Structures are given as C-alpha cells and as structure tokens.
Amino acid sequence: MSFDRLAKHYSALEWLLAGGRLQICRTAFLGEAIKARAILLVGEGHGRFLEELCRASLDSAICYVDASAEMSRVARARIEADNAGRARPVEFQAIPILQFQTKRAFDLISTQFFLDCFAEEELRRIIAKLANLLQAGGTWIVTDFQVPKSGWRRWRAQIVLTLAYGFFRMATRLPAKRLIAPQPLLKAEGLELEKRVEFNCGLLYAELWKKPQTLVS
C-alpha cells in the first residue's frame, strides 16, 4: 500500500469529495487531545489534524508515523507553511506502523481515517500494537467511516464506500476489500469507549477510547 502518488493532491481530492466534513470529524475531540503530553499520530497522512494540534498545543511531544514518505513531506510542509511554531519539534517517521519501534509510552494516540485501510488480521495486529504503546489512563481518538444500520443512510454509505474502496485499491494497492469495524478489537485489548459522535448522516464517526488505569493489587 502506498499513498505517495496521491500525496500532493490529497487535500484537494478530500475537499472535492467531502468538503470540510472529514476535518470536522477529525477535530471533534481536539479539546481532549491538547491535554496530552506525549502524542502518537498514526496514518496521519497530509497532516490536517497535526496542523490543528500544533496550533492548539505548544508543549506536547508529537510523533508522526505514516508509511508514505510523500505524505510525511506534505505534512511537514503544511505545518512549516502555517508557521505553527512549537516549543518542541514534531518527530516524523515514514514507516509502516508495524515496523515502528519505540521505548516510549504515549498518553494520546490518534488514528484518523486509518484503520479502515486494513484487512482484519493486519488490523488486529495494528490495534494490539497501538494498545500496548498507550499508557494506562491514556486516550485513543478513532475517526473513520461506518455503515449505518438501516434505511437510506445505509444504502448511501454502502455506495460511497464501495466506490471509495474501488478507487483506493486501484490507486494505492489498499489491502482492505471492505470496512472492518475496529470496535470489537479495541474492546478485546481492554479499551473502553468514553465518547462518540457521528457526522454526515452517519457515514462518519469520531470516538474517544480510554485505557483503564492499571489496578494495584
């Protein structure tokens, strides 16, 4: 999977297809994110959430991880052009998340329209790894697409996602053939859903998950 070919045009493509709806979804829990001090952004792509985070939080340490070197370059250029000055620089790593190595633990992880890119077994491995990197009491922001349960909203979402998966599989060699709901996998890792909001007639959602504090025996 490689988003390098789309990196330069991704922002324009997003605006053309969805207007500002994806960004509204991304920033739904920005207020929670700026409280964190060690932040891991995974699959952040063109850096629109990173940009907002840099504007709002000047003393957090941010690690950006994305498999696409071109997306990483676009994201870096975005915050430099915006002059989103920070007390500490953003660490950029252009590497697949399953190859990412660190001894740090993070009190915030963000996966923005990222988990939908993977087939179930790889998604399970990614969620397990990220859950291990999240410290006890930490927060995980998940934003993504979904299929509503019934009615015209369900039909609409199915059409949109069928077209989207077809396009991205052709353009990026996306491994996923269909949308896999990450919620059961997050729960299996012991995370607890704290908050949830939906947008765009139920096609988009943002969730705030918490890793419980370690129990002291």
N, CA and C of each residue as an Amber inpcrd file, in Angstrom:
protein
   651
   0.8490000  -1.1960000   0.0000000   0.0000000   0.0000000   0.0000000
   0.8850000   1.2460000   0.0000000   0.6180000   2.1800000  -0.8920000
   1.3860000   3.4240000  -0.9400000   0.4880000   4.5800000  -1.3790000
   0.4670000   5.6150000  -0.5520000  -0.2810000   6.8210000  -0.8760000
   0.6090000   7.8950000  -1.4930000   1.8480000   7.5440000  -1.8670000
   2.7870000   8.5310000  -2.3910000   2.2350000   9.2580000  -3.6200000
   1.6010000   8.5070000  -4.5150000   1.1090000   9.0990000  -5.7650000
   0.0010000  10.1240000  -5.5250000  -0.7310000   9.9690000  -4.4250000
  -1.8630000  10.8570000  -4.1540000  -1.5000000  12.0180000  -3.2320000
  -0.3100000  11.9740000  -2.6450000   0.0140000  12.8950000  -1.5570000
  -0.1660000  14.3660000  -1.9300000   0.3610000  14.7700000  -3.0970000
   0.3020000  16.1800000  -3.4810000  -1.1290000  16.6700000  -3.7140000
  -1.9900000  15.7550000  -4.0850000  -3.3510000  16.1310000  -4.4800000
  -4.4060000  15.7180000  -3.4590000  -3.9560000  15.1330000  -2.3420000
  -4.9200000  14.5300000  -1.4160000  -5.8450000  15.5630000  -0.7870000
  -5.3130000  16.7050000  -0.3990000  -6.1450000  17.7410000   0.2270000
  -7.2270000  18.2260000  -0.7280000  -6.8340000  18.4560000  -1.9920000
  -7.8090000  18.9040000  -2.9860000  -8.8500000  17.8260000  -3.2500000
  -8.4020000  16.5760000  -3.3130000  -9.3210000  15.4590000  -3.5340000
 -10.3000000  15.3290000  -2.3820000  -9.7980000  15.4630000  -1.1690000
 -10.6670000  15.3870000   0.0020000 -11.7260000  16.4870000  -0.0170000
 -11.3090000  17.6990000  -0.3370000 -12.2500000  18.8210000  -0.3630000
 -13.2990000  18.6320000  -1.4580000 -12.8650000  18.1320000  -2.5960000
 -13.7820000  17.9190000  -3.7110000 -14.8450000  16.8850000  -3.3540000
 -14.4520000  15.8210000  -2.6860000 -15.3650000  14.7180000  -2.4040000
 -16.1710000  14.9010000  -1.1180000 -15.5980000  15.6070000  -0.1420000
 -16.2610000  15.6580000   1.1700000 -16.3500000  17.0490000   1.7660000
 -15.8570000  18.0780000   1.0750000 -15.8820000  19.4110000   1.6550000
 -15.0710000  19.4250000   2.9410000 -15.6180000  20.0450000   3.9740000
 -14.9250000  20.1100000   5.2540000 -15.3890000  19.0790000   6.2540000
 -16.1730000  18.0880000   5.7950000 -16.7770000  17.1430000   6.7380000
 -15.7430000  16.2730000   7.4440000 -14.7280000  15.8160000   6.7230000
 -13.7270000  14.9620000   7.3560000 -12.9440000  15.7250000   8.4130000
 -12.6650000  17.0010000   8.1530000 -11.9220000  17.7980000   9.1290000
 -12.7610000  18.0690000  10.3730000 -14.0370000  18.2880000  10.2010000
 -14.9290000  18.4550000  11.3520000 -14.8830000  17.2010000  12.2150000
 -14.8880000  16.0470000  11.5570000 -14.8160000  14.7810000  12.2820000
 -13.4640000  14.6250000  12.9810000 -12.3880000  14.9580000  12.2780000
 -11.0420000  14.8290000  12.8620000 -10.8930000  15.6370000  14.1500000
 -11.4500000  16.8190000  14.1550000 -11.2220000  17.7460000  15.2690000
 -12.3070000  17.6790000  16.3450000 -13.1730000  16.6790000  16.2710000
 -14.2780000  16.5750000  17.2350000 -13.7800000  16.5000000  18.6740000
 -12.6410000  15.8510000  18.8790000 -12.1010000  15.7020000  20.2270000
 -10.7420000  16.4040000  20.3720000 -10.5620000  17.4860000  19.6280000
  -9.3150000  18.2400000  19.7200000  -9.0830000  18.7490000  21.1380000
 -10.1500000  19.1330000  21.8040000 -10.0220000  19.6200000  23.1790000
  -9.4210000  18.5830000  24.1100000  -9.7190000  17.3210000  23.8710000
  -9.1210000  16.2430000  24.6630000  -7.6620000  16.0440000  24.2780000
  -7.3680000  16.1820000  22.9870000  -6.0150000  15.9200000  22.5010000
  -4.9960000  16.9080000  23.0550000  -5.3820000  18.1730000  23.1940000
  -4.4060000  19.1790000  23.6130000  -4.0170000  19.0450000  25.0800000
  -4.7060000  18.1740000  25.8200000  -4.3260000  17.9290000  27.2140000
  -3.1480000  16.9630000  27.3080000  -2.8690000  16.2340000  26.2370000
  -1.8440000  15.1970000  26.2650000  -0.4510000  15.7970000  26.1830000
   0.5180000  15.0450000  26.6490000   1.9050000  15.4960000  26.6270000
   2.7860000  14.6510000  25.7150000   2.4130000  13.4110000  25.4720000
   3.1530000  12.5390000  24.5540000   2.1410000  11.9520000  23.5740000
   2.2130000  12.3980000  22.3170000   1.1710000  12.1100000  21.3380000
   1.7440000  11.3200000  20.1670000   1.0340000  10.2580000  19.7800000
   1.3990000   9.4610000  18.6170000   0.2870000   9.5720000  17.5770000
   0.6190000  10.1280000  16.4190000  -0.3190000  10.2420000  15.3070000
   0.0420000   9.1730000  14.2820000  -0.8670000   8.2500000  14.0250000
  -0.5840000   7.1080000  13.1590000  -1.4390000   7.2030000  11.8990000
  -0.7880000   7.0740000  10.7360000  -1.5190000   7.2080000   9.4850000
  -2.0840000   8.6000000   9.3010000  -1.3610000   9.5870000   9.7850000
  -1.8420000  10.9770000   9.7920000  -1.8900000  11.5930000   8.3970000
  -1.1530000  10.9960000   7.4530000  -1.2590000  11.4500000   6.0670000
  -0.8600000  12.8940000   5.8670000  -1.7410000  13.6730000   5.2570000
  -1.3900000  15.0360000   4.8500000  -1.3680000  16.0430000   5.9960000
  -1.6470000  15.6190000   7.2120000  -1.3400000  16.4190000   8.3880000
  -2.3440000  17.4770000   8.7890000  -3.6090000  17.3190000   8.4320000
  -4.5770000  18.3540000   8.7870000  -4.9110000  18.3410000  10.2850000
  -4.9390000  17.1690000  10.8940000  -5.1260000  17.1210000  12.3430000
  -3.8620000  17.5790000  13.0590000  -2.7140000  17.1780000  12.5430000
  -1.4340000  17.6260000  13.0960000  -1.3600000  19.1420000  13.1200000
  -1.7820000  19.7800000  12.0500000  -1.7410000  21.2370000  11.9600000
  -2.5730000  21.8830000  13.0660000  -3.7880000  21.3820000  13.2680000
  -4.6480000  21.9330000  14.3160000  -4.0660000  21.6770000  15.6910000
  -3.4680000  20.5110000  15.8660000  -2.8640000  20.1700000  17.1500000
  -1.6790000  21.0810000  17.4560000  -0.8680000  21.3770000  16.4480000
   0.2780000  22.2710000  16.6480000  -0.1680000  23.6780000  17.0090000
  -1.2580000  24.1300000  16.4290000  -1.7750000  25.4570000  16.7490000
  -2.2700000  25.5390000  18.1920000  -2.8380000  24.4260000  18.6750000
  -3.5230000  24.4560000  19.9710000  -2.6420000  24.0360000  21.1400000
  -1.6130000  23.2350000  20.8680000  -0.8010000  22.6910000  21.9540000
   0.6660000  22.9330000  21.6630000   1.3120000  23.7550000  22.4950000
   2.6940000  24.1510000  22.2350000   3.7250000  23.3660000  23.0430000
   3.2940000  22.5860000  24.0120000   4.2730000  21.9220000  24.8710000
   4.1570000  20.4110000  24.8730000   3.4160000  19.8330000  23.9340000
   3.3300000  18.3860000  23.8350000   4.3820000  17.8700000  22.8630000
   4.8410000  16.6560000  23.0980000   5.7790000  15.9930000  22.1940000
   4.9720000  15.1390000  21.2280000   5.1210000  15.3980000  19.9300000
   4.3100000  14.7250000  18.9210000   5.1900000  13.8550000  18.0510000
   4.7810000  12.6020000  17.8830000   5.4330000  11.6780000  16.9680000
   4.4460000  11.3310000  15.8620000   4.8320000  11.6310000  14.6370000
   4.0180000  11.3810000  13.4450000   4.5710000  10.1430000  12.7480000
   3.7040000   9.1480000  12.5190000   4.1260000   7.9220000  11.8400000
   3.1850000   7.6580000  10.6720000   3.7550000   7.5640000   9.4600000
   2.9660000   7.2550000   8.2680000   3.8620000   6.5050000   7.3020000
   3.3080000   5.4930000   6.6690000   4.1100000   4.6700000   5.7590000
   4.5440000   5.4200000   4.5110000   3.8470000   6.4910000   4.1570000
   4.1250000   7.2280000   2.9270000   5.1310000   8.3540000   3.1630000
   6.2700000   8.2760000   2.5040000   7.2700000   9.3340000   2.6160000
   6.7460000  10.6440000   2.0330000   5.9600000  10.5600000   0.9650000
   5.4170000  11.7740000   0.3520000   4.3760000  12.4270000   1.2470000
   3.5240000  11.6320000   1.8770000   2.5480000  12.1910000   2.8180000
   3.2690000  12.8620000   3.9800000   4.3310000  12.2440000   4.4410000
   5.1250000  12.8250000   5.5220000   5.7100000  14.1710000   5.0990000
   6.1990000  14.2430000   3.8710000   6.7460000  15.5010000   3.3680000
   5.6610000  16.5750000   3.2770000   4.4980000  16.2060000   2.7900000
   3.3810000  17.1480000   2.6860000   2.9680000  17.6480000   4.0720000
   2.9000000  16.7480000   5.0370000   2.5120000  17.1350000   6.3900000
   3.5330000  18.0790000   7.0170000   4.8140000  17.7700000   6.8260000
   5.8680000  18.6410000   7.3570000   5.7870000  20.0300000   6.7280000
   5.6030000  20.0690000   5.4080000   5.4950000  21.3510000   4.7070000
   4.2750000  22.1370000   5.1730000   3.1990000  21.4190000   5.4930000
   1.9680000  22.0920000   5.9450000   2.2010000  22.8640000   7.2340000
   2.8290000  22.2370000   8.2170000   2.9970000  22.9390000   9.4880000
   4.0790000  24.0100000   9.3930000   5.0460000  23.8090000   8.5030000
   6.0590000  24.8540000   8.3060000   5.4470000  26.0690000   7.6180000
   4.6020000  25.8360000   6.6180000   3.9570000  26.9440000   5.9010000
   2.9840000  27.6870000   6.7880000   2.3500000  26.9610000   7.6930000
   1.3920000  27.5710000   8.6050000   2.0920000  28.3130000   9.7360000
   3.4170000  28.1360000   9.8260000   4.2010000  28.7550000  10.8920000
   3.6650000  28.3510000  12.2580000   3.2730000  27.0720000  12.3400000
   2.7470000  26.5570000  13.6110000   3.9310000  26.2880000  14.5360000
   4.5320000  27.3760000  15.0280000   5.7200000  27.2680000  15.8550000
   5.4650000  26.4530000  17.1010000   6.4320000  25.6040000  17.4400000
   6.2770000  24.7200000  18.5820000   7.5240000  24.8040000  19.4610000
   7.3140000  24.6440000  20.7600000   8.4450000  24.6110000  21.6730000
   9.3130000  23.3870000  21.4080000   8.6830000  22.2900000  20.9410000
   9.4140000  21.0700000  20.6190000   9.0540000  20.6580000  19.1910000
  10.0150000  20.2060000  18.4040000   9.7130000  19.8370000  17.0200000
   8.9090000  18.5370000  16.9540000   8.1640000  18.3920000  15.8660000
   7.4530000  17.1500000  15.5990000   8.4520000  16.1310000  15.0770000
   8.3880000  14.9200000  15.5800000   9.2160000  13.8280000  15.0740000
   8.4620000  13.1280000  13.9470000   9.0370000  13.1060000  12.7500000
   8.4150000  12.4600000  11.6020000   9.1080000  11.1290000  11.3170000
   8.3040000  10.0790000  11.1760000   8.8270000   8.7800000  10.7790000
   7.9770000   8.2310000   9.6380000   8.5840000   8.0520000   8.4690000
   7.9010000   7.4920000   7.3090000   8.1470000   5.9870000   7.2990000
   7.2690000   5.2830000   8.0310000   7.4720000   3.8480000   8.2340000
   6.1190000   3.2060000   8.5270000   5.8610000   1.9850000   8.0760000
   4.6200000   1.2990000   8.4520000   4.5510000   1.1160000   9.9660000
   3.3890000   1.2280000  10.5040000   3.2500000   1.2190000  11.9620000
   3.7190000  -0.1010000  12.5760000   3.5780000  -1.2170000  11.8800000
   4.0300000  -2.4870000  12.4430000   5.5500000  -2.5890000  12.4860000
   6.2430000  -1.6970000  11.7690000   7.7090000  -1.6510000  11.8290000
   8.2230000  -0.5730000  12.7760000   7.3460000   0.2580000  13.2720000
   7.7150000   1.3600000  14.1640000   8.1940000   0.8080000  15.4990000
   9.3480000   1.2850000  15.9620000   9.9140000   0.8390000  17.2280000
  10.1490000   2.0320000  18.1480000   9.7620000   1.8920000  19.3930000
   9.9990000   2.9430000  20.3810000   9.9330000   2.3370000  21.7770000
  10.6340000   2.9610000  22.6970000  10.5530000   2.5530000  24.0970000
   9.6050000   3.4500000  24.8820000   9.0530000   4.4550000  24.1940000
   8.1510000   5.3990000  24.8550000   6.7410000   4.8400000  24.9760000
   6.0070000   5.3830000  25.9290000   4.5660000   5.1660000  26.0150000
   3.8970000   6.5120000  25.7660000   2.7030000   6.5000000  25.2100000
   2.0100000   7.7240000  24.8240000   0.7100000   7.8590000  25.6130000
   0.3950000   9.0950000  25.9780000  -0.8760000   9.3000000  26.6690000
  -1.9940000   9.6900000  25.6980000  -1.6520000   9.8450000  24.4120000
  -2.6750000  10.0190000  23.3810000  -2.2010000   9.3610000  22.0900000
  -3.0810000   8.5540000  21.5090000  -2.8800000   8.0070000  20.1700000
  -4.0450000   8.4700000  19.3120000  -3.7400000   8.8530000  18.0800000
  -4.7810000   9.2810000  17.1430000  -4.6510000   8.4980000  15.8470000
  -5.7420000   7.8780000  15.4180000  -5.8030000   7.2120000  14.1130000
  -6.9780000   7.8210000  13.3550000  -6.6540000   8.6890000  12.4100000
  -7.6640000   9.4510000  11.6720000  -7.8560000   8.8410000  10.2780000
  -9.0020000   8.2060000  10.0550000  -9.3000000   7.5840000   8.7630000
  -8.1360000   6.6960000   8.3200000  -7.7180000   5.8300000   9.2260000
  -6.5550000   4.9640000   9.0220000  -6.8970000   3.4870000   9.1880000
  -7.6710000   3.1630000  10.2000000  -7.9440000   1.7580000  10.4960000
  -8.7650000   1.0860000   9.4110000  -9.4550000   1.8790000   8.6060000
 -10.2660000   1.3150000   7.5240000  -9.4310000   0.8110000   6.3480000
  -8.1210000   0.9890000   6.4180000  -7.2460000   0.6270000   5.2960000
  -6.8200000  -0.8400000   5.3170000  -7.1580000  -1.5920000   6.3590000
  -6.5440000  -2.9030000   6.5570000  -7.5580000  -4.0300000   6.6280000
  -7.1120000  -5.1850000   6.1520000  -7.8940000  -6.4040000   6.3280000
  -7.8400000  -6.8220000   7.8010000  -8.7250000  -7.7190000   8.1710000
  -8.9620000  -7.9720000   9.5990000  -7.7240000  -8.4300000  10.3620000
  -6.9480000  -9.3710000   9.8310000  -5.8210000  -9.9030000  10.5910000
  -4.7440000  -8.8390000  10.8250000  -4.4510000  -8.0550000   9.7890000
  -3.4630000  -6.9840000   9.9560000  -3.9980000  -5.9050000  10.8860000
  -5.2890000  -5.6180000  10.7870000  -5.8990000  -4.6270000  11.6800000
  -5.7950000  -5.0790000  13.1250000  -6.0020000  -6.3590000  13.3640000
  -5.8840000  -6.9030000  14.7260000  -4.4780000  -6.6790000  15.2780000
  -3.4770000  -6.9190000  14.4540000  -2.0840000  -6.7400000  14.8870000
  -1.7750000  -5.2720000  15.1530000  -2.2940000  -4.3840000  14.3110000
  -2.0530000  -2.9510000  14.4890000  -2.6830000  -2.4490000  15.7760000
  -3.9260000  -2.8340000  16.0210000  -4.6160000  -2.3820000  17.2300000
  -3.9370000  -2.9210000  18.4740000  -3.4840000  -4.1790000  18.4290000
  -2.7800000  -4.7490000  19.5780000  -1.4860000  -3.9900000  19.8590000
  -0.7570000  -3.6430000  18.8000000   0.4990000  -2.9140000  18.9880000
   0.2420000  -1.5270000  19.5660000  -0.7320000  -0.8090000  19.0160000
  -1.0110000   0.5400000  19.4960000  -1.5390000   0.5290000  20.9250000
  -2.3580000  -0.4550000  21.2430000  -2.8660000  -0.5630000  22.6210000
  -1.7180000  -0.7520000  23.6030000  -0.6810000  -1.4670000  23.1700000
   0.4870000  -1.6770000  24.0210000   1.3050000  -0.4010000  24.1850000
   1.2830000   0.4720000  23.1630000   2.0250000   1.7350000  23.2400000
   1.2850000   2.8070000  24.0320000   0.0000000   2.6010000  24.2800000
  -0.8040000   3.5760000  25.0210000  -0.6540000   3.3220000  26.5140000
  -0.2660000   4.3380000  27.2510000  -0.0690000   4.1590000  28.6820000
  -1.4000000   4.0430000  29.4150000  -1.3630000   3.4520000  30.5970000
  -2.5680000   3.3130000  31.4080000  -3.1620000   4.6880000  31.6800000
  -4.4670000   4.8060000  31.4870000  -5.1450000   6.0880000  31.6400000
  -5.1030000   6.9350000  30.3880000  -4.4360000   6.4390000  29.3370000
  -4.2990000   7.1940000  28.1010000  -5.5450000   7.1660000  27.2360000
  -5.5460000   8.0200000  26.2220000  -6.7010000   8.2230000  25.3490000
  -6.3420000   7.8720000  23.9130000  -7.3060000   7.2830000  23.2190000
  -7.1410000   6.9410000  21.8010000  -8.3080000   7.5450000  21.0330000
  -7.9960000   8.4150000  20.0740000  -9.0180000   9.0110000  19.2120000
  -9.0870000   8.2060000  17.9150000 -10.2660000   7.7160000  17.6070000
 -10.5140000   6.9810000  16.3650000 -11.5480000   7.7490000  15.5590000
 -11.2110000   8.1120000  14.3240000 -12.2110000   8.6590000  13.4090000
 -12.2010000   7.8080000  12.1590000 -13.3990000   7.5610000  11.6180000
 -13.4570000   6.6900000  10.4560000 -14.8380000   6.7100000   9.8240000
 -14.9770000   5.8430000   8.8230000 -16.2500000   5.6530000   8.1450000
 -17.0050000   4.5070000   8.7930000 -18.3170000   4.4710000   8.5650000
 -19.1210000   3.3660000   9.0310000 -20.3360000   3.2160000   8.1180000
 -21.0130000   2.0920000   8.2580000 -22.2630000   1.8510000   7.5430000
 -23.3990000   1.8760000   8.5640000 -24.3070000   2.8610000   8.4830000
 -25.4490000   2.8900000   9.4080000 -26.2650000   1.6070000   9.3240000
 -27.0670000   1.3590000  10.3340000 -27.7510000   0.0730000  10.4580000
 -28.8770000  -0.1320000   9.4530000 -29.5730000   0.9300000   9.0600000
 -30.7400000   0.7170000   8.2030000 -31.0890000   1.9840000   7.4200000
 -32.0550000   1.8240000   6.5060000 -32.6210000   2.9540000   5.7890000
 -31.7410000   3.4880000   4.6870000 -32.1160000   4.6590000   4.1870000
 -31.3880000   5.2620000   3.0710000 -29.9620000   5.6240000   3.4330000
 -29.7120000   5.9040000   4.7220000 -28.3520000   6.2200000   5.1420000
 -27.4230000   5.0180000   4.9460000 -27.9540000   3.8300000   5.2080000
 -27.1720000   2.6110000   4.9960000 -26.8700000   2.4180000   3.5120000
 -27.8770000   2.5640000   2.6590000 -27.6670000   2.4000000   1.2160000
 -26.6510000   3.4080000   0.7050000 -26.8030000   4.6540000   1.1510000
 -25.8870000   5.7100000   0.7230000 -24.4530000   5.3780000   1.1230000
 -24.2640000   4.9600000   2.3750000 -22.9240000   4.6380000   2.8620000
 -22.3220000   3.4720000   2.0930000 -23.1300000   2.4690000   1.7860000
 -22.6260000   1.3190000   1.0420000 -22.1420000   1.7190000  -0.3420000
 -22.8830000   2.5990000  -0.9950000 -22.4720000   3.0680000  -2.3230000
 -21.1740000   3.8700000  -2.2340000 -21.1240000   4.8080000  -1.2840000
 -19.9360000   5.6510000  -1.1140000 -18.6980000   4.8000000  -0.8320000
 -18.8370000   3.8400000   0.0720000 -17.6790000   3.0370000   0.4610000
 -17.2590000   2.0510000  -0.6240000 -18.2090000   1.5270000  -1.3670000
 -17.8630000   0.6490000  -2.4810000 -17.0330000   1.4030000  -3.5110000
 -17.4470000   2.6090000  -3.8360000 -16.6980000   3.4340000  -4.7840000
 -15.3280000   3.8190000  -4.2250000 -15.3010000   4.1910000  -2.9400000
 -14.0440000   4.6240000  -2.3180000 -13.0310000   3.4820000  -2.2680000
 -13.4720000   2.2990000  -1.8340000 -12.5500000   1.1660000  -1.7630000
 -12.0550000   0.7790000  -3.1480000 -12.9350000   0.8370000  -4.1410000
 -12.5170000   0.5340000  -5.5030000 -11.4480000   1.4810000  -5.9890000
 -11.6390000   2.7750000  -5.7300000 -10.6630000   3.7760000  -6.1640000
  -9.3250000   3.6030000  -5.4530000  -9.3630000   3.4860000  -4.1170000
  -8.1060000   3.4420000  -3.3740000  -7.3670000   2.1170000  -3.5620000
  -8.0790000   1.0340000  -3.8080000  -7.3960000  -0.2260000  -4.1110000
  -6.6340000  -0.1050000  -5.4370000  -7.2250000   0.5850000  -6.3970000
  -6.5770000   0.7720000  -7.6890000  -5.4150000   1.7660000  -7.5830000
  -5.6140000   2.8560000  -6.8260000  -4.6280000   3.9410000  -6.7800000
  -3.4820000   3.6840000  -5.8070000  -3.7530000   2.9130000  -4.7420000
  -2.7530000   2.7650000  -3.6830000  -2.4330000   1.3190000  -3.3210000
  -3.0800000   0.3630000  -3.9760000  -2.9470000  -1.0600000  -3.6240000
  -3.3970000  -1.2910000  -2.1840000  -4.4860000  -0.6500000  -1.8260000
  -5.0610000  -0.7820000  -0.4820000  -5.3450000  -2.2510000  -0.1850000
  -4.8750000  -2.7820000   0.9530000  -5.0880000  -4.2020000   1.2420000
  -6.5290000  -4.5490000   1.6110000  -7.2730000  -3.6040000   2.1610000
  -8.6470000  -3.8920000   2.5960000  -9.5820000  -3.9400000   1.3980000
 -10.5010000  -4.8950000   1.4250000 -11.5280000  -5.0060000   0.4000000
 -12.8750000  -4.4950000   0.9080000 -12.9950000  -4.4100000   2.2250000
 -14.2320000  -3.9370000   2.8250000 -13.9230000  -3.3330000   4.1870000
 -14.8970000  -2.6350000   4.7220000 -14.7260000  -1.9560000   6.0120000
 -14.8530000  -2.9570000   7.1620000 -13.8510000  -2.9910000   8.0220000
 -13.8740000  -3.8300000   9.2190000 -14.0550000  -2.9230000  10.4260000
 -15.1060000  -3.1420000  11.1910000 -15.3400000  -2.3270000  12.3900000
 -14.2490000  -2.6120000  13.4200000 -13.5410000  -1.5790000  13.8970000
 -12.4470000  -1.8120000  14.8520000 -12.9050000  -1.9600000  16.3030000
 -14.1550000  -1.6250000  16.5950000 -14.6060000  -1.5800000  17.9820000
 -14.4270000  -2.9080000  18.7390000 -14.7960000  -4.0540000  18.1600000
 -14.5720000  -5.3070000  18.8980000 -13.1050000  -5.5650000  19.1990000
 -12.2150000  -5.1590000  18.3010000 -10.7850000  -5.3610000  18.5120000
 -10.2510000  -4.4250000  19.5910000 -10.7660000  -3.1980000  19.6300000
 -10.3790000  -2.2610000  20.6870000 -10.8310000  -2.7650000  22.0500000
 -12.0460000  -3.2710000  22.1130000 -12.5610000  -3.8160000  23.3760000
 -11.7570000  -5.0370000  23.8140000 -11.3500000  -5.8440000  22.8540000
 -10.5680000  -7.0420000  23.1710000  -9.2270000  -6.6930000  23.8000000
  -8.7160000  -5.4880000  23.5160000  -7.4630000  -5.0260000  24.1110000
  -7.6830000  -4.3130000  25.4440000  -8.9120000  -4.3280000  25.9240000
  -9.1990000  -3.7520000  27.2360000  -9.5570000  -2.2820000  27.2250000
  -9.7010000  -1.6720000  26.0460000 -10.0520000  -0.2560000  25.9860000
 -11.5480000  -0.0650000  26.1910000 -11.9020000   1.0980000  26.6800000
 -13.2950000   1.4050000  26.9870000 -13.7310000   2.6570000  26.2300000
 -14.8890000   2.5830000  25.5890000 -15.4250000   3.7200000  24.8430000
 -15.9660000   4.7720000  25.8000000 -15.4510000   6.0080000  25.6730000
 -15.8590000   7.1080000  26.5450000 -16.8850000   8.0270000  25.8710000
 -16.6260000   8.4030000  24.6160000 -17.4960000   9.3440000  23.9090000
 -17.5700000   8.9500000  22.4460000 -18.6660000   9.3470000  21.8060000
 -18.8520000   9.0410000  20.3880000 -19.7580000  10.0870000  19.7580000
 -19.3920000  10.5550000  18.5580000 -20.2410000  11.4670000  17.7960000
 -20.2510000  11.0050000  16.3390000 -21.3450000  11.3350000  15.6330000
 -21.4770000  10.9600000  14.2340000 -21.7030000  12.2020000  13.3770000
 -21.3010000  12.1010000  12.1000000 -21.4340000  13.2050000  11.1610000
 -21.8650000  12.6680000   9.8000000 -22.3020000  13.6030000   8.9440000
 -22.6130000  13.2900000   7.5500000 -23.5950000  12.1240000   7.4280000
 -24.7200000  12.2730000   8.1200000 -25.8010000  11.2720000   8.0630000
 -25.3170000   9.8850000   8.4820000 -24.4250000   9.8540000   9.4540000
 -23.9540000   8.5900000   9.9940000 -22.8320000   7.9280000   9.2280000
 -22.3380000   8.5500000   8.1520000 -21.2410000   7.9650000   7.3890000
 -19.9120000   8.0800000   8.1260000 -19.7400000   9.1450000   8.8990000
 -18.5000000   9.4050000   9.6300000 -18.7460000   9.3500000  11.1270000
 -17.7290000   8.9350000  11.8680000 -17.8330000   8.9670000  13.3310000
 -16.4760000   9.3000000  13.9360000 -16.5350000   9.8340000  15.1470000
 -15.3390000  10.0490000  15.9620000 -15.5950000   9.4300000  17.3230000
 -14.6200000   8.6980000  17.8210000 -14.7560000   8.0400000  19.1230000
 -13.5440000   8.3470000  19.9940000 -13.8010000   8.4010000  21.2850000
 -12.7600000   8.6080000  22.2850000 -12.7130000   7.3620000  23.1600000
 -11.5930000   6.6510000  23.0990000 -11.4060000   5.4260000  23.8770000
 -10.3930000   5.6680000  24.9830000 -10.5690000   4.9790000  26.0890000
  -9.6550000   5.1140000  27.2290000  -9.0650000   3.7570000  27.6020000
  -7.7890000   3.7790000  27.9720000  -7.1600000   2.5960000  28.5310000
  -7.2260000   2.7250000  30.0520000  -7.8620000   1.7690000  30.7070000
  -8.0380000   1.9010000  32.1620000  -6.7090000   1.9750000  32.9030000
  -6.7690000   2.6600000  34.0390000  -5.5980000   2.7140000  34.9030000
  -5.2550000   1.2990000  35.3850000  -3.9610000   1.0120000  35.4890000
  -3.5390000  -0.2780000  35.9790000  -4.0000000  -0.4570000  37.4240000
  -4.6330000  -1.5940000  37.6770000  -5.0990000  -1.8670000  39.0290000
  -3.9300000  -2.2340000  39.9300000  -3.9330000  -1.7050000  41.1350000
  -2.8840000  -2.0060000  42.1020000  -3.3970000  -3.0510000  43.0510000
  -2.7330000  -4.2040000  43.1130000  -3.1890000  -5.3080000  43.9570000
  -2.6350000  -5.1670000  45.3790000
